[in-house]
Amino acid sequence: MSQQNVSKPPSRLVVVSASLPLGLMVIANKWVLSSTAAPLFFLFAQLIIAVLLFIISHLLGLFTVPFTLDAATCKGMAPLVCVNVLGLSFNNYCLKYVDASFYQVARGLVLPTTVLLSYLFLASRPSLRVLFSCGIVTAGFFIGILLDDYSTSPTTSVSAASPTSTYSNSIGITFGLLSSITTASSAVIIKQSLNIVGGNTLHLAWYSNLLSAVVLIPIVFLVGEGPEIQKLLFEDGAGWATFLWGTLLTGLFGFLICIAGFLSIKVTSPITHMVSSAVRGVVVTLLGVWFFQEIITTGRAASIMTILTGSIYYTWVKNEEANRKDAETGRTNGPYERTSLEDMERGKKVVP
């Protein structure tokens, strides 16, 4: 009985810690991206904040990160860094062109794409129930695409029916699709990249943030953001204040999400992890309505609920399949065992 009481609070804490920061981060991102034409420079600044927080945490003894970097590590991390830079860039561009409350819909194909790539590259054959859950999620995505106006915020400078707005909406949806592909790819690549750092997910996050920031430096100027950066730093005082505060907030939230995601994967069951994801979707939607006066249309609400339903059903199915497999192999402790943060930091396997 005492063991149950000890295990429940961390799960609830992880759900809250993973949900609220990400919801606030999406809103803060939208706030900054609505006032700047340099989304990649914004991303670079966010990564620098996260890197600095990793270093501070190391100096305070919260956890350790390696300060050595060799050619083998860079080469091994290259696929993950490439996908990470592309994915985060697509995320920012997507959020720049769609409402915050529509962001989850625009990126709604993450789950089906992940299942497809896992089948193609990891030989993970999905069951019929998994395919059915992916079908629900896909239906939710198309409900949002076909029945929603995409932009319902009164702060939008052009009307939702104008050609310019329609073009922007199409761009946002396109970046959402690209973001779904890169996010799904990262889920596959992470499994391989963990071997580079001895299975230590904190070290993987450290190298990923650090190397992604380095890679972004030339890209920022190649896409032509140099003049906008100069204007932001030396001419636009109000824009710089928004950019600075937004960068500090989202950099902090990004760091917390990294740690919370680490704990969510290692300490909680997938059911709790998916509840956290569902809560995040609701939080982002409500905050979008609150901060930007966005209107939740019937199509948007139906789309979000359908995507969440399919995602939760998928996680329930995967949990049931894992429990059935454990029962067949004679395991009695269940597939998700608690372990200490110190063991996780050293890369100790939680599930044999």
Disulfide bonds with the S-S distance in Angstrom:
none
